[in-house]
């Protein structure tokens, strides 16, 4: 059974702090092993990739078979049932449409001193997308990671996906094709991250690497950060459902379990102002668990990390929401907009009783790569901006420089930076000052 | 003497690769020492801070003296010469004005299916600003790091600055006041980063930490990343000047030295299409070095990491610029806009013969915290966006969900996620499908 907290109880604050500080992940220390693999890929390139793929994926490759060829993708895509392909297309279209609105604007203006100022956005040239193999291989993740890159204008979108024993995942390849992935390699693990970061004889290096992976992949991304950009390293998924007593307990229970089924380290929390409803939801969770396919995972997550928090009224929930800073926040209340207006920290908000979080995982349009582990206090979900960079622009006329330089020279001198001051003063007709 | 490369030479590519791959920094491995300090601050709070400040800064503090009081700031500010204060004010005004234009817009719309979609930007609640003590204590950095936070709407802007032997830097405190810093503590090093990340009895924790520091500070920021957000960890400064033969060699030489004087690990590169001009610049650098105050640092940087690259024409410079991906790019050419339009990777661009990079360090308006070490391929300078986060929004009506859910259910089932599918299907009148 999950923990049940009552905000009016004397020990609430300590218990709530304990809940949100729970360390749910035990990250194995694989840094040394990963470092060795990365160095080996950097030094030996394709040969190292092929060796690790043989060892970890039981797959014998040659350099010319590192890439999954277009004909292989064709064949895999042909296997995807029509209804699934249609669903992928609808999802890809909606995700692309939503992200297209995120494209940032350039800015250029001339200020009162006659100085040209502005900024310009450009896409990164090449992005790498890590896709896990096996059971964690989600076509929806391919869409969510690749489409913002395509919308940003990235030319090379390079996917790596391990294919243990050589088995391809048709739906993943179909998603890659729909999302505009330009190259696909059948490699995984730290060695794939190394290939993307440093390049090999066959694989040209990229500028940015995104996508989820196991502990080795996460460690490898951290180690190559700086050589390339990386997305945030995601923790276990979370959902916070804020619900009044007017909801169907079975609906809310399903929502809580939709995160719990991801991972035994996932966390699902319900906040409600109705104690009887809270008890109904707890019962409904048990009832669903009796029938769901991933009941072992979902049940363990719910028992170990789940929580039901009762509050005297929904106003009291607001500071709790901001402290939790949830990845996903469902507001299943009568006036979700009013509640949302008072909330500050959440990766994504789902409004009202007919917006289960799962609609956002697949099809609504916004990205499902979102900040976990309370990082919604300072971080955002994946977006088009993650695949672009901004260059600022300054252009002075001789006259504009004459206006600004005296102040800049004073500051440079105060900081003891003589060449800075010289680079300004040498351009002035000092007699004219 | 710096290296001189000729793009038409047979061995150019290898020599150019070696130039841009130079490892200029030797980062001491201080991770274990930093880890111990952070854990100590987390466990003992103020007491640990006070102990480390005694040890490293030779300064005896009590909890009530951790903060630099408003009266101390008043007294320090009163010491700042009027011309310097005026220069700081002009700079602060221009930086705030430029950054105000970066404030992002919210978005909200209803799509064809009747689904409400959008995103909302909110500021982080509290930002920490690390300011180095001693000679690297730059008031311009205080403005550049604090003003974007203030423009973003951050409520608590918390500055930490070590004050070895208790000596305050009046100009730094004046900059903090002008920039809207709300709290200042006289602590530094890894212990200050720990205090900002975890909080102590006296210092409330922040959500994001920015600002430059030594190897200990950089390691501490990396270690607390995840608990809080951090800015990028900056490497040594760089400038790339692209200049035709119509420039005054003494001007361009001063620009090259303005980065070289920061640090012996800094890198200054000139690309020109005029070999005689290249030689003139090299001579002018030597002439300036004879008179500049920081000649030892600038001279060592120029000798070890400086480079002059000659190209047959400026078109040939474009791919070199993008491979260097410089932090600062000066285009001292007849038509800088045309050249800029063809360049993709640069942190900041300075247009024309009258725009020395130093004008951007202090007063132009754009941020001087910029991506180094080729990271302009994927990263941007500090901006208002670094102090805000985006929450995405989805709101379905019963009807809207009915439109989207069947596709989402198909994908959830294909991914084997039964509770995801259930959370959708349970809300549908399945008979109506």
Interface residues (C-beta under 8 A of the other chain):
Chain A: X83 X84 X86 X87 X88 X90 X91 X94 X97 X98 X101 X102 X107 X109 X111 X115 X116 X117 X119 X122 X124 X125 X135 X138 X139 X140 X171 X207 X208 X226 X228 X229 X233 X248 X250 X251 X254 X255 X257 X258 X260 X261 X262 X288 X292 X293 X294 X298 X336 X340 X344 X345 X346 X347 X348 X349 X350 X351 X352 X354 X355 X356 X357 X358 X359 X360 X361 X362 X363 X364 X365 X366 X367 X370 X371 X373 X375 X376 X377 X378 X379 X380 X381 X383 X385 X389 X390 X391 X392 X393 X394 X395 X396 X397 X398 X400 X401 X404 X405 X406 X407 X408 X410 X411 X412 X414 X415 X416 X417 X418 X419 X420 X421 X422 X423 X424 X426 X427
Chain B: X83 X84 X86 X87 X88 X90 X91 X94 X97 X98 X101 X102 X107 X109 X111 X115 X116 X117 X119 X122 X124 X125 X135 X138 X139 X140 X171 X207 X208 X226 X228 X229 X233 X248 X250 X251 X254 X255 X257 X258 X260 X261 X262 X288 X292 X293 X294 X298 X336 X340 X344 X345 X346 X347 X348 X349 X350 X351 X352 X353 X354 X355 X356 X357 X358 X359 X360 X361 X362 X363 X364 X365 X366 X367 X370 X371 X373 X375 X376 X377 X378 X379 X380 X381 X383 X385 X389 X390 X391 X392 X393 X394 X395 X396 X397 X398 X400 X401 X404 X405 X406 X407 X408 X410 X411 X412 X414 X415 X416 X417 X418 X419 X420 X421 X422 X423 X424 X426 X427
